[in-house]
């Protein structure tokens, strides 16, 4: 393996992209079949999921190996920074779409339904609402219980992660590992409380537009917290193995960026989904 | 094993070692040129397939009454024609051109993330497979139009799910590809190539990639809501639960209108490359071209509801979207006048790429003007869902995007293959395409203004003559693309040897490397003065 760090590192031929396409094909095709009750659908999904996990493990192992063998120069590092930044921007836009749906429902569609009075006379626009055809009343989620605690937890996790970063910069490995462990623990607590909140909720995803926007927004956010926690765990394992130093730790920073992004999304969720 | 290819310039043993031959060369490729080639062939295959669907549509519309197909199947044809042409033909063709040309134009050794680049391509295959096989599942393919509006798309069969997942996978492919292109452009330029020295094609792709990253996730969100409405009991698009079918249209077109510019900005870049070459003058108003491209991108996010004038919007909203839409014609006009000024007093020759470029300037402008007509609120209420709209968007998408792609392929193919294409046949292909295109789509302005609705397999007697003319033109247009295939294959197999510069008036880094461009180029970055 040549290690000319003067030049931009170009990887040799790789099988991973084709494996990724296969995994997503099995997942998508299998899901489509499962949704329509066609027999091997679930089996295909499982196969796709297994291949996908193998893919993530294998591809990232390869990249980490390349990083350790120091084939990446400054310019490659910069590419990773641009790449991660734009990836997070795409995630922002994904959430933007769902927030758009929430604002539209609250400010436009419910008012029109109330103004029209055609199909459902007597319907009054208010939030939260399960829509004009809802038969039973439901209890919406209160902001100042678990959600407020969860806000504190996520904000603290952002602080512990920054504390870990300081440890890395000062070459204090103990502080680095401790900070990461605390962050992961806070993330796991958040997820546990979120699951508890779901279990105790007085409504479901089928409870009109309120239930739909609530569960889709908080659900996708929870999924991102889960991913972030998994990524942090990988970083922790790498730290324990002695990876990263104060100059060379983009893997850590990328995950930290992602974690802060998830944090910010939560603040918007807390304000617009739970509170106001 | 992976090696830093940059250290082995002339080491052929390394080349054969590092780069498998046969099928694996393509499956495992991390080379921007090979991946670009795959994108272009994929695109052409889809172009012929979706073109075949268009031939079936025009066969049904050849005469009034139902000739060949039931209305349900006709709707599947129009839906899949649109979806495949947009996501399978035009977008991948532009990505293929970007793959080939962007690293060559900015003096980069490859794309910033070669493996992700390959993944962007291979994700297209499962997505295309899901779309194409959806014809054969119970209930047939999606029939609600490429826009997938609910409630039809909520009620449809399994093919809707397949389309939703195809859109998800295409979205991942586009986003990953765009991140790659943006990173390449920001981080891989040769020393001395400042942003304002970049070739226009690179500039337009930079903006396009930004639009893709901003718009595709919103589409992914929209179809995800569709999926949960279909299977998991949400009420996003159901008024009974407080949702609204129009919500889907808002979210969809928030993606959909930037998508329109995603499909035309790289075409503008191609024109800005070809026209200076054959006018033998530098591009007129380079800086204003950059600003115009940026302005179009910004405006494209605030015009989406002009697709929805008839859905019942407050008048204030309608007026806002009418005026913001009209504003877009200003930066677009800047571009058209810049191209004209580039040609002004140039010593022009009309090889095939230039013929395509000039035709695109002319025909796209017609499409732009019919778009301006559609933006006028009271007029649009008459024109909504008529053949006038079909004429409008084929003038921008076929004689804008597709013909610019063809021009770009004629322009760059000597660099890719090392051979000149058959100039005579290229010109025949150009004239057949241009004439047949106009015969097909110009009459649709008349049928549309007279009120013929789109997406209907039958029509009133009064439209019979114009539809017969359109159909004859369409068959000629379809057949002439086979000539294009022949010219391309002939050029790959042989032909006059191309020089490095290929075109007398061509400038830029891509013309400093040999033709055909070697497997690896610019391993040590060139320095610009």
Interface residues (C-beta under 8 A of the other chain):
Chain A: X1 X2 X3 X4 X7 X8 X9 X10 X11 X12 X13 X14 X15 X16 X17 X18 X20 X21 X22 X24 X25 X28 X29 X31 X32 X33 X35 X36 X38 X59 X62 X66 X71 X75 X78 X79 X82 X83 X86 X87 X89 X90 X91 X93 X94 X96 X97 X98 X100 X101 X104 X105 X108 X109 X110 X112 X113 X119 X129 X130 X131 X132 X133 X134 X204 X205 X206 X208 X209 X210 X211 X212 X213 X215 X216
Chain B: X1 X2 X3 X4 X5 X6 X7 X8 X18 X19 X20 X24 X25 X27 X28 X29 X30 X108 X109 X110 X112 X113 X114 X115 X116 X118 X119 X121 X122 X123 X125 X126 X129 X130 X157 X158 X161 X162 X165 X166 X168 X169 X172 X175 X178 X179 X180 X182 X183 X186 X187 X188 X213 X214 X215 X216 X217 X218 X220 X221 X222 X224 X225 X228 X230 X231 X232 X233 X234 X235 X236 X238 X239 X240 X241 X242 X243 X244 X246 X247 X250 X251 X254 X523 X524
